[in-house]
């Protein structure tokens, strides 16, 4: 441990770091990152194009990609209908931001990583406090070594008081000794920050991190008690992720100001605890990016890199040795495979002996294919149907066709699909958007941004794709027409990753209204 780190950790709670906190956004703090071309920053553009080719050839679904070298963006692209102006759900990439909020609170002397968790929740403690629960520190929350017998998030999010539920779980192991992935532990970090600052993590980070870096438009889900979910629930733009990665690469410095102590960044991103597991037949431990050690809500990677990551491939990869940052938003099941392509194509492109000039114009034309098929069918007749009783509480469904679009509505929920093209809109259709974890969202769906497309796959079958382009996910909606009846079936993209799984929404059945 370096002298600066030891000094910081020993004195942080006694001598708060002097933070520069802007009172409001200014023109200075809303500027984009500087742009450059790969060759000027010692990167071969052909390696970047090889990466894009491999992503599409191996059928990984990326939504955005950005690569920085020496603090400048050298490549960027969004797969339509995703775009730079839209936020994207981060899932567990949110954890790294929560960790950073803890870092600011430590730097300001509001808490220490050695503080006991029970000290913050006097009103939520169980009647009997076990020895292990009493010993649990903030540091154990950060390193996912709380000692829980079972991962408690699924139980926690079903209750009204999440902190009380977490503290009531069995702590079977001595905290700090065993790693177990634990999103609820990150929620507890968020709750602690709110207890000591009287602000949500989002509000607390805004003047300290988001405003100085010029990041706007971010959103964060909350629990029933108004605490940001911490371990998930943040939505942010791709460039916001890239700025965060550059901030970490610069060890807390931005535009000549030290926003967060160097020692905290070093402490948060270093190896703290080993994940369980070892060599496997198809992959040795040294090539497994989930077995390189864990920090304070950051994963160590192969080599000297570290990252924040979220389900389905939300990545901020920081490469200190190469002075580079790589950011991706995605919907992929095989996240290790996605990282493998980074190591295979992008890493060798950095500091190539003779960087090759290549046109990256292709990155401006990236797109996810809309629904394919035919734009017309004998069944393409505008019609309204009365639905049988269903769990979604819908009474009617209607279809109309014309001018290159198909308009679908159910009760007062309307979605317009481009025929073999994307059509943007917004709707709060019941049961949407798909999500991996239930906690943090209101029971009644809020309007979601939707890009929709449709096509006829045969004379009687209309398939709609509803892509929720501020999330990783989509719905495939199949409408089977048979005379005066229709059956509308749903398959969300999370369920589709498991061939044996079925969508929780039962098909809607209806007959033509008289």
BAKE-599569 format. One record per atom (N, C-alpha, C, O, CB): residue in one letter; x, y, z. Coordinates in steps of 0.05 Angstrom, whole numbers, plus 5000, padded with zeros to 4 digits. Each point is the difference from the previous one (the first is absolute). Glycine has a CB too. Layout:
BEGIN
AXYZ...
***
This chain:
BEGIN
X501749765000X498350245000X501850255000X501950025015X494449735010X503050444957X501750244999X499650175024X498049985015X501750014935X502250195055X499850195022X497550174998X498650055020X506449954985X494550104971X497650184996X497549855007X498150125012X504350144953X497449485028X497549855006X499749965030X497950035011X502449744944X502050155058X499949955029X499250265014X498349995018X505249654978X497650584996X499450255013X497150084996X498750095019X506050054975X494349824982X497250074994X498149845017X498250105012X503150034942X499149605046X498249835014X500150045030X498049975014X502549694950X501850425047X500350045028X498850265009X499050035023X505149704976X496050484984X499250275009X497550104987X499150225007X505649865000X494149774975X497750114984X497850105018X498850214995X502349494968X498250155058X497850085017X500750235019X498250115012X500149424985X504350535004X500850225019X500650264985X499650225010X502249435020X499250324945X500850244985X498749994972X501249904982X503150135044X493250064972X498649984974X501550134977X501350215003X494549805023X504149854951X501350104976X498550254990X497550025002X503949514986X500150665002X498750254990X499049964972X501649994981X501550295048X494349694969X498849944974X499150254986X498950185012X499749375005X501750454956X498950224984X497249914991X499749814985X504950344999X493450005026X497249934994X498650234986X499550205013X500449495027X499550294934X498750214986X497150035009X498749805007X504350124954X496050325038X497250045009X498049944978X497749945005X503950415027X499349664943X498149954978X501749924975X502450054999X494250285020X502049564962X501349944975X500850264986X498750215002X498749364993X504850434990X500950234985X500849904972X500149764995X501450495047X499049944940X500949924973X502549835002X500349814984X497750604997X503849665037X502549855003X499449715006X501549824990X500850595026X495749535000X499649725009X498049854982X499449775007X501550395039X498349954932X498249864982X501449934973X498749904982X497350335040X506649834976X501449944976X500349704996X500349855019X502150594985X497649474970X500649734994X502949945005X501750185002X494549814965X504549765034X502849925000X501250084973X498750014980X500349605051X503650444969X501450074976X500049764981X500049775009X502950555016X497049744949X500149784980X502650014985X501350204997X493749834997X505849734997X502549974984X499649764982X497849894998X505050315039X499349724949X499849764983X502049805011X502050075013X496750204946X500849475037X501649805012X503050034996X501649985018X494649724977X504650354979X502850014994X501550225015X502449965007X496549864948X499850405050X501450225014X500449935029X501750125014X496250214955X500749475041X500349915028X501449735002X499849875021X496150394991X505349664967X501649755000X498349754999X500949795011X502450455014X494449774963X498249774998X499549944971X499550194984X498449915061X502149654947X499449944972X497049974996X498749845014X505749934982X494550384986X497149994995X499049734989X497749935005X502550564986X501649374996X499249744990X499349815023X498249824997X504750244962X498449965064X499449845023X497250065010X498549825008X506350165004X494450274987X497350085008X497949884981X498049905009X503850535012X498849594953X498149884981X499949705002X497949884997X503050504972X501449505037X499949715005X498349935024X498649794999X506050174981X495450205040X498349965024X497150024992X498449825008X505250375022X495650014955X497350034992X499149774982X497849895003X502750614999X501349414980X499449774983X499549755017X498149854995X504750354968X498949765057X499749765017X497550015017X498649805003X506450174999X494350275008X497550035015X497649924984X498349855009X503850535017X497849714949X497749954983X500149714989X497949874997X501850624992X502649425005X500349724989X499249795021X498749804993X504950364976X497249895056X499449815021X497350065014X499349885020X505650064987X493650254981X497250065009X499850105029X498249935014X500349734953X503550505041X499750155025X498450254994X500450134980X504049695039X493750244999X498350244996X501150235016X499650015024X496449704967X505450474996X500950255013X498050224994X498850014978X506049855018X494950325022X498450244997X501650254996X499350194987X497149595040X506050224986X501850234997X502849915006X500549805014X495950534998X505549824977X502949945004X501550264999X499550174983X500049364996X502450505039X501750245000X502749925010X500349855020X495850454987X506049804980X502749945008X501650265003X499950174982X499949384994X501650485046X501650245006X502949925002X500749795010X495450435013X505749964967X502849975004X501250275006X499350204987X501049404982X501350425052X501250255009X497850215005X500550244994X503749654980X493550025035X497950195007X498350094977X498350185004X504549965033X497649754940X498450094976X498549774988X500949775000X502550584991X494249715000X498349794987X501249954972X500250184984X495649965042X504949614969X501149934974X498249834983X500449964976X504150075044X493449864993X498049854985X497449995016X500149985025X503549734954X494150315007X497450005014X497949924980X500150064976X501450305056X496549504978X497849924983X497649905016X500349905022X503049984943X494450165024X497549915012X498449844979X499850094977X500150315055X499049384976X498549834982X497150115001X498649965020X504449634987X496150534971X497350104999X498049785007X500349784990X501150554974X496549735053X499050265008X501250125025X499150215009X496749644970X506450035032X501450135022X501550244989X500650014976X499949545049X500150644993X501350244991X501450145023X499449955023X497350104940X505150145031X501650135020X498450175019X500950055023X502849954945X494050095024X498450185017X498449855021X498850125018X501050204943X500049415036X498349855018X501649875023X502249924996X494749994965X501850085062X501249855022X499649704996X498449924982X500850475050X502249454983X499849714997X500149885028X501650085017X500549924937X496249805052X500149865026X502749875005X501049874982X494050065014X506150115028X502749905006X500049745015X502149875001X499350605000X496449455011X500149775018X502350035019X500250215012X497749494952X503850105040X502050005021X502350194995X501750045017X497049504993X501550574966X502050224995X499450235020X501850165005X498749714946X497050145059X499350205020X501749985025X500550205013X494849794969X505549775024X501549955025X502550175002X500750105022X497549444979X503250494977X502550165001X499550295006X501750135012X500349554955X495750425025X499350285007X499350025030X500750205013X497649884940X500349725057X499449995029X502650005016X500250145020X495449624971X506350075001X502649995013X501350285000X501250085020X499349444966X499350624992X501250264998X498650205019X501350175011X499949744941X496250065051X498650175020X501149955028X500350185016X495649824954X504549745036X501349945026X502750135003X500750115021X496849454980X504050444977X502650135000X499950305006X501650105016X499949564952X496650475020X499650295007X499350045029X501050185013X497649904939X499649755058X499250025028X502349955019X500350135021X495149734967X506349955005X502449955016X501950244999X501150095020X498549414971X500850604985X501850234996X499050255016X501650165009X499649664946X496250205048X498950235015X499849955030X499050165015X498449964944X503549645049X500049945029X497349925011X499650015024X504150304980X494549614979X497349935009X499849715008X498149935015X500150414955X503749495022X500049735008X502849884994X501650134988X493449825004X505549815018X502449854994X499249724991X497949905007X504750365027X499149624949X499449734991X500249805023X499149774997X502650354957X499549965068X500249825023X497550035019X499849855019X505250184978X493250164997X497650035016X498349754999X499949874979X500250625013X498749445030X498249775001X497350064988X498950225004X503549625037X496649984943X497550054986X497750055019X498350174996X503349544967X498350145059X497850025019X499950285013X497950085010X502549434999X501850644990X500150265013X498250214985X499450205012X505249695004X494750054960X498450194984X497049945001X498450164990X505549894980X495349735042X497249914997X498849925027X499049785003X502050064950X499250335067X499149945027X497149925000X499249835016X504150495002X495049794964X497249955001X499249754984X497749925000X501550565005X502749394981X499449784982X501449745008X499949814984X499450534980X501949665059X501549765008X498249785010X497950055011X505950255000X497049454985X498449775011X500349995030X501750135012X499049614946X497550125055X499949995029X502749885011X501050095020X494049864979X506049864987X502649885007X502050064978X499649924977X498149725051X504550494980X502150064981X502249795002X501449995021X497550514981X501549354978X502149795001X502850125000X500350244993X496649454983X505050155032X502850105000X500950084972X501450204997X499549505043X498350154940X500950064973X498650254990X501350164987X499449355005X496850535013X498650244992X501350245014X500550214987X495249545005X504950235033X501250225015X502850074988X500850235002X496749635039X503849954948X502850044989X500050114972X502150094991X499449545038X496250364957X500050084972X500650304997X498850175013X497849474978X505350424991X500950274995X499050114973X499249844983X504950075045X496150354968X499450114974X501849874979X499249954977X499450495044X503949514986X501949884982X499049734991X500549924977X503250325045X495049614995X499049734993X497750034980X499649834982X501849995063X497050394957X497950054980X501350054973X499149904980X497850285056X505149994965X501450094975X501349764985X500049994976X500750465044X500449374995X501549774988X498349754997X501049794993X503150405027X493349844985X498149774998X501049765016X499949774991X498850394964X502149905070X500949795018X498550035027X501249985021X503349994956X492950075021X498350055024X499749755017X499450035024X498250324950X502749425015X499649755015X497249894998X499349815015X504250355015X494849954953X497349904997X500049704993X501649904985X496950555001X499649405026X499749724994X499049974971X500949834985X498150075063X499150274944X498950004973X499950294990X499750185015X497649404994X502850454965X499850274988X497350115006X498049884993X505350004969X496550355052X497450095011X498350184983X497950085008X504349875035X498750124933X498650214984X497249924994X498150165003X506349984978X495249615010X497349914992X498050025023X497750074996X504449634971X498850245057X498350025024X499650295007X497750095006X503949475011X500550604982X499950285008X498050164984X498550165012X506249805002X495350014960X498450184983X497049945002X498450164989X505549884980X495449745044X497149945003X498850155024X497650005004X503249554975X500950575037X499150125025X500050314998X501150114981X500749505044X496850514994X499850305001X502650125010X501050204989X494149765018X506049935014X502550115012X502349824993X500549795012X496950415027X504149894941X502249834989X502349985020X501149785003X497650364951X502050075059X502349995019X499349815023X501749845008X499650634980X496349545023X499349825022X500049714991X500949835015X496250545005X502049584955X500049734990X502849904996X500649775007X495150324970X506150085013X502849914997X501349935027X501349805002X499150504957X499149875060X501349955027X498849765014X501249895018X499650604985X496949424988X498749775013X501049734988X499449795011X496650494998X505549734969X501049764988X502249865016X501450145015X497350054940X501649555041X502049865015X502850064989X500549974976X496249665033X505150465008X502850054993X501649765009X500949995023X498550524981X500949304978X501049735008X503150005002X501149835013X495049974965X505250395009X502950004999X501150265011X498750215001X501249494959X502650295049X501350245011X500350204977X501249934980X501249805055X496550524968X500350194979X502950054992X501850015017X494050214999X504649834958X502750054990X501549764992X502350024991X497750365037X498849384974X501549754995X499249864974X501649864989X499050105060X496950084943X499049854976X498550194981X498450155009X501349435019X501050404947X498650154979X497449874992X500049764994X504450424990X493449975015X497649914988X498650244988X499450205013X500149415020X500050374941X498850234986X497350085013X498449825006X503850044951X497450405049X498050085019X499050284993X501250205010X500949515026X495950314948X499050274992X498750145024X500050255001X499249584953X499750025064X498850125024X502150155017X499450205012X497149444988X506050255000X502150135015X500550284988X500650195015X501549374996X497850474963X500450264988X497750195006X500450235005X502149554958X495050115039X497850165009X500650115027X499450245006X497349494967X504450115045X500650095027X502150235000X499950185016X499049365001X503050454964X501950224997X498550264992X500650215011X503049464975X494550304996X498450234992X498450115024X499850245004X499849584949X499250005063X498550085023X501750145021X499250205012X497749424980X505650295011X501850125019X500850284991X500150195016X501649364997X498950484961X500650274990X497750195005X500450235007X502649564957X494650115031X497750175005X499650075029X499250225007X498649584953X502950015058X499850065029X501950225008X499350165017X499349364991X503850474982X502150195009X500050274985X501150195010X501649415004X496150404962X500050254984X497250134998X499750234992X504149594982X494150025033X497250094997X499350064971X498350174994X502050025053X501149674935X499450024971X500149734988X501549825010X500450654988X496649484981X500349754985X502850004987X501250214997X493849764994X505949805002X502649984986X500050174975X501950134994X498749405025X497150464966X499950164976X500350305006X501650134986X495449524993X501650455040X500250285007X502750075011X501150224995X494049795014X506049815007X502650055012X502250004979X501950175002X496549615040X501550044938X502049994980X499850234979X502050064987X498149455020X497650604991X499650204978X502050235002X501350054980X493949825019X505050275023X502050225000X502949915003X501850154993X494650135026X504049484990X502749915005X501349854976X502450014996X496449965052X499549894937X501049844977X498750074974X501350074981X499649565051X496450354967X498650044975X500350284989X500650034976X496249625038X502950555002X500250284990X502950064991X500250114978X496150025053X505749824984X502750064991X500749864974X501550104983X499849975064X497749684949X500549854976X498250074977X500349904978X501449745051X496350534976X498150084979X498149784992X499349984977X504150335007X495849535036X498149784995X497250095008X499650095022X504049564985X494550334975X497350085005X498049774993X500749814986X500550675006X496449555018X497849824992X499949745014X498249834994X502150394963X501649725062X500049745013X497649975018X498950195010X506149814988X494249755005X497749935017X500849765018X501849854992X494850324974X502149805057X500749785017X497449915015X498650165011X506250004995X494649584993X497749895013X500350025030X502250025011X497049674950X498650305053X500050025030X498449775012X498349884987X502250625010X500149445028X498549805015X497450145011X499750244996X504649505017X494050115000X497550125011X500550235020X498350165004X499649404989X504550455019X500650215019X501650234988X501050175014X499049485021X500250354938X501250234987X503149994998X501250214996X494950045019X505049514989X503049974999X500649894972X498849814991X501650115059X501650204937X500849894974X500949715003X501349935020X500150534965X497849374996X500449725002X503049915002X500649795010X495250164965X506050225016X502849965005X501349794982X501750064984X497550095062X499949604958X501249784985X499049984971X501149844985X499449935058X497650384950X498850004973X498450254998X499850165019X500149334977X498850564980X498050214998X501050264989X498350184996X499649615041X504750254958X501050254988X499649984970X500649804987X502750275051X495850154950X500050034971X501750254993X499750215012X495649574984X506450194984X501850214993X500849984970X499849784989X502050235059X499150214940X500849994972X502749864997X501649995020X495850444972X503249484985X502549864994X502450195006X502049915012X495749814953X502250535026X502250185005X500450055030X502250065009X497050154946X498649785060X500250035029X501749775012X501650045018X494050204983X503949524989X501749775008X502950044993X501849955016X494349754978X504450404982X502750054991X501450215017X502349965007X496349914946X500050345054X501150205018X500749885027X502150075012X495350294964X500849485034X500549875026X502549824998X501750015019X493450004991X505249844969X502449844996X502550174999X502049925011X495249744965X502750575010X502350174998X500750135027X502350035007X496550064945X499149985063X500350105027X501549805018X501850075015X494050204980X503549475002X501449795015X502949974991X501849975016X493849794991X504750254966X502749974989X501850225010X502449965004X495749834955X500850455044X501550245009X500150015031X500850205011X497950044947X500449555055X500149975029X498750235014X501150125019X503149624976X493350324996X498450205014X500550294991X498850185012X501149515025X501750354944X500650274990X498450074976X499649834982X505150145037X494350284979X498550084976X500450304996X499650165017X497049484991X504350434967X500450284993X501850145020X499550235008X496149774969X506549875032X501950125018X499150005029X501550115017X499950164946X496349635044X499049995027X500049715010X499249824986X498050605007X503749545032X500049745012X497349975014X499750095023X505449904983X493049884981X497349985011X499849805022X498550045020X499750094936X503349655042X500049785019X502949925005X501549994980X493849855006X505650105038X502849945005X501049774983X498649804996X500850375050X503149854945X501349794986X499949745016X499549794989X503550544988X497549695049X500149775017X497449844999X500049765002X503350485027X494449904970X497549864999X499749844974X499249775001X498750585028X502749784948X499849864975X501849755000X499249784991X499850654985X503449605034X501849775001X498949785018X500249764994X503750554998X495049775031X499049805019X497549874989X499649765004X502250515034X496549884949X497449894990X500449804977X498549824996X499350605018X504349624970X500449854975X502149785003X500549854981X498150554994X502749575048X502049805003X498749735008X497649995007X505850365006X498249444987X499149735009X499650015030X501850075015X500749704947X495150145047X499449985028X499349715008X500849915022X497650564978X500249394983X499049735007X499849844975X499450104979X498150085061X503049564963X499949814978X497349874998X498949915020X506050004985X494050094971X497549864995X500549695001X502249924992X496050474981X499949455035X500449714999X500049904972X498850124982X498949845062X503849834951X500249884974X502949964992X501850115012X493950104975X504749644992X502749944991X499949924971X498250074985X503249795060X500749994946X500249924972X497649824993X499149835015X505950204987X494050014973X497949834989X501149884974X502050094989X494350195032X502449514970X500949864976X500250194976X501949994985X496149595032X500150604980X500050174977X501250285005X500350154981X495749615005X504850305039X501150265005X501650005026X498949965021X497350254955X506449835022X501750025024X499350265016X499050194989X504749554988X496750255049X499450225017X501350264990X498750215003X501049475035X502750314952X501450244991X498650144977X500650244995X503649555019X494050074972X498650124978X497050055006X498450054983X504849734986X496150205057X497350045009X499850285013X501150045022X498149454984X499450694982X499850285011X498350025024X499750225012X501049944942X498149625055X498450015025X501649865023X498849965021X496950044952X506849945022X501649875021X502750155004X502049875008X495849694980X502350705005X502550155003X500050175025X501950165004X498549844946X497749965067X499950165025X497950224999X499250094978X505649805029X494450215016X497950205002X500950225019X501449955020X495049704971X502850605002X500750235016X497650115015X498549845012X505150274956X496150155032X497650125012X498050054977X499750224990X503150015047X495849554956X498050014979X501250044972X498750104982X498150085052X505649744964X501449994974X501249724997X501049885019X500150624982X498949404974X501249744993X502850054989X500450184985X495149625006X506450035018X502549994987X499849844974X498349824998X504150225046X499150034936X500049864974X502749854996X501850035016X494950314964X503449514999X502649894991X502050234996X499250214991X498449394987X504950355029X502050214997X499750215022X499549935023X500549994928X500250335042X500050225020X497450164999X499850205014X505149824983X493249894987X497550154997X498149955023X500349805015X500350194935X497450195053X497849955018X497550114987X500150144980X502849885061X494849914970X497550074987X497750025019X500149895022X501549904936X496350365035X497449985010X498349854979X500450054976X500050375053X497849414979X498449874980X497249945011X499549985024X504649824955X494050175002X497349955007X498949784982X501149944978X498350525037X498449414994X498849784986X499650064970X499350234993X498549635049X502649944941X499550024972X502150164985X499750074976X495549885033X507050125005X502350134986X500150305001X500550134979X499349494992X499750505052X500450295004X502850035012X500449925023X494550184984X507050004978X502850005008X501250285000X499650164982X500749385000X501350515039X502050224999X502649875008X500549935023X496150434990X505249614967X502649865003X502250215001X500250164981X498149434995X503350415045X502150205003X502749854997X500549805015X496650505016X504649794951X502549884995X502350195007X500950154982X497049564981X503050305062X502050205008X502649974984X501250204993X496849805052X502949764951X502649964986X499950114971X502050104990X498749495038X496950394960X499750104972X498950284999X499850124978X499549415008X500050595037X498850275000X497550014983X499750174983X504850045026X493749594995X497749984983X497549925016X500249895022X502849984940X494750195026X497449935012X498349894978X499950114978X500550255058X498249424969X498249884981X497249975013X499849895023X504049864954X494250345010X497250005011X498249864980X500250044976X500650395049X497449404986X498049874983X497449985015X500049955025X503649794952X494250295009X497349925010X499049794981X500550004976X498650465045X499449354990X499449764985X497649845011X498950075021X506049914967X494449814997X498349795012X501249744991X499349894978X496550405022X505949595016X501349754994X500049825024X500250095023X502750134944X496849525029X500149805021X502949935006X500649965024X494949864962X506250174994X502849925003X501850245003X501250104981X497949494991X501050525053X501650245005X503049944998X501550174992X494850005037X504549594979X502849934997X500850004971X502250094992X497649645050X498550164941X500650004971X500250284989X501750054982X495949525014X500850615014X500150284991X502750125008X501350144984X493749905021X505949915020X502650105009X502349864984X502050134994X496149955052X501649674947X502049864985X500650154974X502350014991X496349555029X499350554967X500450144975X501550265004X501450104983X494449694999X503850335042X501550255007X503049935001X501650144989X494450055036X504649594990X502849935004X501249904973X502450054996X496749825052X499450014935X501049894975X500550214979X502049994985X495649595025X500750634989X500150194978X500850285009X501750134987X494949604990X502350375045X500550285007X502750035015X501450204995X493749875007X505549755016X502550025015X502450004982X501850165004X495949625035X502550034942X502350004982X500150254981X502250074990X497749435012X497850634995X500050244982X501350245013X500850194987X495049644993X504650165047X501250225014X503049974999X501249795005X494950245026X505250194962X502950014997X501049794979X502249895003X498250265044X498049814932X501049844978X502450134987X500250255000X495149584992X506650014999X502550114989X499650204978X501350204999X500949375014X495950374969X499550184978X496950034997X498849864984X505650014993X494450315039X497150034998X499150054972X501050174985X499050025060X498049654946X499050014973X497650194999X498250005017X503449534974X498550644989X497850194996X497649854987X500449854981X502850545014X494549655016X497649874989X497650185005X500050165019X501949384988X496150444976X497650175003X498149885020X499149774996X501450394956X498949995069X498149905020X497250104995X498350005018X505449995015X495850104942X497350094993X497949805005X497650075004X504550224963X498649465032X498149785004X498650035028X497749925003X505049784967X498850415049X498950025027X497650195001X498550015020X506049894999X495250274960X497750184999X497549874988X497950125001X505450264995X497049384994X497749874986X499149755015X498549844988X503150354969X499449775067X499349755015X497050005006X498850215005X505849775015X494249794978X497149975005X499249725008X501249814990X497950574978X499049595049X498749745005X497849974980X498450184996X502849845054X498649754938X498149954979X497150015011X499449885021X503949844954X494950435012X497249995007X498849734993X501449834987X498250675007X497949455013X498749754994X499949964970X499350184985X497949855057X503649734950X500149934971X497649834992X498949855016X506150174985X494150014974X497849854990X498750154977X501450114983X497849695062X498250204954X498550154979X498650245012X499149995023X500349584951X500350645010X498650235010X497049984998X498550165011X505450114976X495149524999X497149984996X499149715001X501749814998X498450614975X497349545031X498849745001X497050034995X498950215005X504749625028X495149964957X497150014998X498650055027X497850105000X502649594961X501050255061X498850045026X500550285011X499250065023X501449454986X500850664976X500750275009X497550184997X500050184984X504849755003X493350015030X497450155000X499750135027X500349865021X497649834944X501450565035X499650145026X497749875014X497849974989X504050464993X498649505043X497949855015X500450035030X502350035009X497449644952X498150325053X500150015030X499049745011X498149884990X501250625009X502049415023X499349755012X499350035030X501250175013X501949604954X495050085042X499449995028X501549775013X499949774990X495550435003X506249865027X501849805012X498649845022X498350115015X505550194974X497049455014X499249845022X501350115026X502050144998X497449454972X499650355053X501150085025X503049925001X500749774993X494850205031X506250214985X502949955000X501350145024X499050195011X500949754939X502549965056X501550105024X501050294996X500650145019X500849394991X498850564965X500950274994X497750205003X500550255000X502949574969X494250095035X497750185005X499250154975X498850225002X502749825044X499049854930X499350144975X497349894990X499449775003X505550294986X493650124999X497349934991X499749984969X498649834990X499750405050X503249944946X499850014971X502850024988X501950095012X493550124991X504849704972X502450044983X499150084973X497949904990X504749765037X499050514960X499250104973X502550024983X502250065010X493950195009X503649714955X502150024981X499050184977X497749984992X504249565020X499950634978X499450154976X502650024983X502250005012X494150265011X503449754951X502350004982X499850224980X497850084991X502649435014X502050604988X500050214979X502550175002X501150035022X494049974979X505850114976X502250194999X502649885012X501550145013X495250244989X503849364993X502449885009X500249945029X502149945011X500050294953X495649785050X500049945029X497749815007X498049984985X504050485024X498349415013X497949855013X499550125027X501950025016X499349554959X496450515031X499350115026X498549795016X498049894992X501850584989X501349485043X498949805018X499150155025X501550175010X501349454971X494950315030X499250115025X498549795017X498749824989X501050644990X500649575047X498549835019X499050195021X501550135015X501349454976X494550445011X498850215017X501150274991X499850074977X499549615062X501950474980X501150264993X503050004996X501350215000X495050005025X504949554971X502949984995X500449964970X499149814989X501749995057X500650394942X500449994971X502949994993X501750155011X494150114983X504949564987X502749984990X499949984970X498749844988X502849925054X500050434945X500150004971X502649884990X502250085009X494950344990X502749384984X502349854990X500650094971X498150024984X500949595047X503450434962X500850034972X500049724988X500949815012X501850614997X496349564966X500049754986X502849964988X500850134981X494249905008X506549785023X502849954994X501850245004X502050044987X496449634980X500850505052X501650235007X499350075029X498149915011X502050274941X501649995061X499650085028X498350255001X500450194985X503949605028X493750205005X498350235005X500250065030X499349835016X497650064945X503950355046X500350075028X497350095012X498450124987X506450025005X494949805033X497650085015X500449965029X502249975010X494949914951X500750135054X500149975029X497449885010X497950074990X505250335014X497149415014X497649875010X500649885028X502349955007X496149954946X499550065062X500249875026X498449744999X498249955017X502350505007X500149384957X498649754996X500449825024X502249975010X498350074940X497349845061X500349825023X502149784996X500149884978X495150225034X506449855009X502049794998X502550084986X501749824994X494649875007X504150574993X502450094986X501350225016X498650145016X499449734939X504650185040X501949844984X500949765015X499749995025X501850424951X499749405011X501249775014X502250095019X501350214994X497649494967X501450165061X502250085019X500849755015X498549815004X499750665000X504449545004X501249775013X499249985030X499849795011X504050234956X495950225045X499550015029X497650185005X499750214987X505249725023X493350005008X497450135003X500250255018X498550194996X499349384997X504150445026X500050225019X500850264988X501850014983X499249665051X497750554975X500850264991X498250134980X500450244993X504149625017X493550004980X498250124980X497150015012X499349825015X503650014947X495650375031X497250025009X498449774989X500649894978X499850605026X497549435010X498449774991X498550074974X499749824983X499750045065X499850384949X498750084975X502250094980X501650175007X494249975018X504349744951X502250074982X500050294991X497950124995X501949414989X502650585015X500350284990X500449984970X500949804990X501150365054X497550064942X500550004971X502949944993X501850105013X494550234982X504149494986X502649934991X500450094971X498150004984X502049605047X502350494962X500650064972X500249734985X501449825009X501150615004X496149564965X499949754985X500550064970X498850184989X497949625044X505150044956X500350004971X498749744990X500849785009X503550504991X493849744983X498449764992X500149954970X500150194984X496949895055X503149674954X499949924972X498249764997X499549865020X505150324971X494449774985X498249784996X500249904971X500950144982X495950045052X502549574962X500049884974X498349755001X499749875021X504850324967X494549734989X498549754998X501949774993X501450014980X494450245005X504349545032X501749784995X498649784984X501349834988X501150275054X495049914957X498349854980X497450154999X499650205013X502749354997X495850354973X497550144995X498450055026X498450195001X501549614953X500450035066X498350025024X501650105025X498850025021X498449624960X505450415016X501650055024X501450274998X501750044982X498949475024X498850675011X501350265002X501849995025X499149945022X497050304955X506549825019X501950015023X500950295004X500950134982X500649395008X498250575035X500950265008X502549985018X500149825017X495250364979X506649995000X502350035018X499750275014X500050214988X503049504982X496950275057X499950245016X502750035014X500549845018X494450134988X506750224987X502750025012X499950245019X499650234991X502749574968X498250155066X500050215021X502850115001X501749915015X494649865012X504250444957X502750084993X501450175022X502250104995X496449884958X500250055070X501450105023X500649775020X500850055023X497150404971X501749304997X500649765015X501549824981X500150054976X495949995055X505149734978X501249814982X497949834985X500749854983X503250145047X493550034977X498149784994X498050074978X499650234992X501049635055X498049934945X498050034979X497949785005X500349815015X503050394952X494449835019X497949814999X499549914971X500150174982X497850035060X501649544954X499049904975X497149935004X499449835016X505249994970X493650314999X497249975003X498949874975X500050124978X499650285053X499449364971X499049854977X497049995000X498749925019X505449804981X494750384978X497150024997X499149804979X500550044976X499550465038X498549304995X499149794981X497050044995X498449985018X505149704999X495950394957X497250054993X498849754988X501349854985X499850635006X496449475016X498549774990X497150084997X498449985019X504849695003X496150424954X497350104996X499450245018X501350214998X497249334989X499550435030X499250225018X501349995027X499250145019X496549874957X506449825027X501349985026X503050074997X501149994978X495649655036X504550435009X502850065001X501249895026X498750015021X500650414950X503249495027X501549925024X502650165000X501550004981X496549535019X502550615022X502350185002X501949885021X499349995024X497950434962X505249505006X501949875018X502450185004X500850154982X497649395002X502850445040X502350175007X502449835005X499849785011X497150565008X505449764974X502649885007X502050235004X500850134981X498249444993X501850475052X501950215005X502849904995X500549765001X496450465033X505049964962X502749924991X501549875023X501949854994X498150534973X499349675058X501449855022X499249714999X501749835002X498450595026X497349534970X499049724999X501049864976X500649765001X495350385023X504450004953X500849884975X502949895002X500749834984X496350484992X504649785044X502749905003X500049715011X502149864998X499550615009X496249455004X499849735011X497949854984X497650055003X503750105043X499649674936X498149864982X497849855015X497849954989X505850014979X496949965057X498049855015X498050175016X498149905011X505349744992X497150624998X498350185016X497750104983X500050014976X504050135051X493949944988X497650114987X499450275012X500550055024X497649494968X500950644991X499450275010X497749985021X498249844997X503250364959X498949965065X498049995022X497350104991X498049945013X505750125019X496150094946X497550104990X498649804983X501049924979X500850555023X495849455006X498549814984X499050144974X499650245001X498949505041X501250114936X499050124976X497250135004X498449915015X504249754958X497050565012X497450135000X498449884977X501049964978X500950475041X495549514987X498349884980X497650184996X498850105020X502749434992X497750524963X497850184995X498449934975X501049854983X501550505040X495149754976X498349974976X499150274991X499850195015X498649365001X501250464958X499350264988X497550125014X498049865004X504049994952X498250415050X497850135013X497950064979X500650084978X502450135057X494549764973X497750054982X499450304999X498250084985X499949465025
***
